[in-house]
Amino acid sequence: MLLAIDVGNTNTVLGVFEGDNLVDSWRVKTESRTTADEMALQWRGLLDGIDIDGIAVCSTVPAVLHEIRGLLLRYYDDVESVIVEPGVKTGVSLLYDNPREVGADRIVNTLAAYHLYGGPAVVVDFGTSTNFDVVSERGEFLGGALAPGVEISIDALAARGARLFKVELARPRSVIGKSTSEALQSGLLYGFVGQVDGMVRRITAELGGTATVIATGGLAPLILDESETIQQHEPDLTLIGLRLVYERNTT
């Protein structure tokens, strides 16, 4: 089976594929100071009884990627592995001023989005940051936009507001909050929905008026029911993209 690993700034997602099918997946906290041995122990606990014969990795955290290289060398030296980095075949043309600035996760998401839905498309990835990744009708990465994520905004409000505090990410009774907690929930939820819909409409207009809009990332379910522009929800988009990259580089 193929083990796909998406290392994000906040969470790391691991998924196991049997052929094209995602058999199981897990979400764990990303710790930038975790050692290769600690990760190996965690992985083996999750993967107990699963025969891994291939590994695909993308990471936005350089310190963790360094440890993963050591982990692969020590514990999985007999397993074919692919790390998404310069020199790896993805099939995605990067129409960016400096292609080396594009995060591996954004490239992988572009590949998966085009594979599943064609182009043009807009991927809205709800993570530490909210990423808007734009895919051309030919599957090229055109660029996009980056905005602070929901959790970052909650933390910033609680840290900088003397009488504000962290709240559960949930829908309030109404847009007009009747308590500080509800007011914060309303501003966060509907504020981010407005941001997403506004950005998607502007991006779609630049693309000529049509695009498939795909939501992914751990916080996507919070926005889905309220958004007017999101058309598809693919929670495993990055893992699917990692599988596709692995296949391109090993077959």
N, C-alpha and C positions, 0 to 999 in steps of 0.2 A: 504493500500500500504506500501511497505518497503522503508524506507529512508536509503540509503547507503552513508557514509561520509568518505572520504579519506583526512586526514589532512597531507599535505606535508609541507616542510620547506618554500616554496614560495607561493604555492596556495593550497586552499582547494576545493575539488570537491564533490559536492552533487548530488546524482542521486536518482530518484524515480522509483521503479519497481512495475509493476502489474503482478504478477506471474513471469514468466521468462523474460518478456519484459521490457526493459528500456524505460520508458515513456518520461522522461525529465531529463536534468542534467544542472548544473550550476557550473561555476568556479569563485571563489572569492579569494581575497588576504588573505593569512594567516598572522594574527597579533598575535604575541606571548603574547602581553599584553591585548588582548581583554578579557573582562569579560563574564561570563556566561549569564548575562542579555543582553549584547550587541549582543552576538551570537544569543540568542533566538529571539531578535527583527529582526535581519537579516534573520534568517531562516523562521520566520513567514511571512515576506514579500515575500520571494521566494515561500513558500509553501501554499500561500493563496488559500483556497478552496480545498486543497488536504487532504484526510483523511489518516493519518499515523497510521498504526497499528503495525509497527515493525521498529526497528532502528539497524543498524550495523555500527560499527565505527572502523577505524584503524588510528593511528596517529604516526608520527615520531617526534612530538614536545611535550615533557612532560608537559610544562606549559599549552598548549592548551588542552591537554587531561584532565588535572586536572579540568579545567573550564567546559569541556564537561560533566564530571561526575556530577558536580554540576547542570548543565543545565538539564540533564536527570532526576535527582532527583527532581528538582523543577517544571519543565514544562512538563515532559513526564513520570511522575511516574507511570501512568497507561498503558504505552506502553512497550511491551517486547523489551529489548535491549541486544545486544551482542557487547562487546568490544574485539577486537583481542589482547590477552595478554596471558601470561603463564596460563595454565589450561583450555583454550578454545579449543574445538575440531576442528582441521582443516583437519585432515587426511594426513597432510604433515610431513613426517619424515625429521628431520633436521640433515644431515650428516655434522656437523660443529663442530669444536673443542669446542666452547662455544655457544650452541644454543640460550642462552639469548641475545647474541649480534646481532642476526638476526632481522632486522627491520620487523615490522608487515606487511608493504606493500610488502616486498619481499616474505614473506610467502604466502600472499593472491595472489600475481601475479603467484607464482608457482602453486597454486591450480587451478587458472583459466586457466592458459596455458595448464596444463595437461588435464583439463576437456574439453577444446575446441579442442586441437590438439594432445593430447597424448604426448609421450616422445620417445626419448630425445628431449629437446627443450632448446632454449636460449631466454630469455626475455631481450630485451634492453629497459630500461625505461629511457626516456629523461626527466629529471627534474632538480632540483637544482644540483644534481650529475647525472652522467650517470651510471646507474646500469646495470651490466651484470649478470643476475641470471640464473643459470644452473639447468635444471630439468632432472632427470634420466629417463630411459625408464619405471620405475615403479612409477614415480611421486614424487620421493624424491628430496629435495633441496640439491644439491651437493656443493653449494658455488658459487663463481663468482668473479667479479672484480668491483671496484668502481673508477670512474674517475671524475674530475671536470666537471661540466655541461657547456653548451654553454654560458649561461648568466653570470655565475661566471667568465668565461674566458674573456668575453667582459668587465665586470666591472674591472677586474684586469689589463687588458691592458690600459684602460682609466685612471685608478688611478695611475699606475706606469710609464706610458710613457708620457714624457713631451709634445710631439707633437702628441699624439694619442688621439682618442676620441671614444665615443660610436657610433655605426653604426646600421642601420636597418639590421635585420637578413634576408637577401635576396640573391638570386643568382646574382653574378656580370656578366658583359658582357662576360668575359673570365677569365680563371684561372690566366692569367698574368694581374694583375690589372694596370690600367692606371692612377689611382689616389690613394691617401691614403685611401679614403673610399672604393674603389674597392679592394685594396690590403688587407685591413682588412676583408672585406666580403669573399674574396677568401680564405684567410688563415683560417678563422673561419669555413666556410662551408666545404671546401674540406679537411681541416685538420681534422675536426671531422668525416667526411665520411671515411677518411683513417684510423682513429683510430678505428671506429666501425668495418669496414670490416676486419682490421688486427686482432683485438681482437676476432671477431667471428670465423675467420678461425683458429686461434690458439686453441680456446675453442673446436670447432668442431673436430679438429684433435685429441685432448685428449679424446673426446667422442667416437672416432672410425671412424670419417669421415662423419657422417650424423646427422643432427638435424634440427628441424623446428625453424626458427628464427623469433621472433615476436617482433614488435616494439610497444611501448606504451608511454604515457606521452605527456605533452603539446607541446613539441618541436619536436616530432617525424615527423610531416609533412615536416619540413625543410630538413630532411635527406633522406626521403623515395625515392625520385625520383633519387637520386644520388648514393645510396648504391647498391652494387652488391650482398650483402649477405642477406639482409632483405627480407623475403618471405611473411610475413603477417603483417597487421597493425590492431591492436585492441585498439582503443583509450579508450575504457571503460573496459579494462582488470581488473583493481583493483576493480571497482565497481561490476563487475561480480563475482570476487572472494569473495567480502564481502557478496553478496547474497548467495553464496554457503556456506560460514561459518555460516551465520545466519540459514540457513536451517538445517545444521548439528547439531546445538545446540538448536534448538527449535522444531524439529519434531521427 
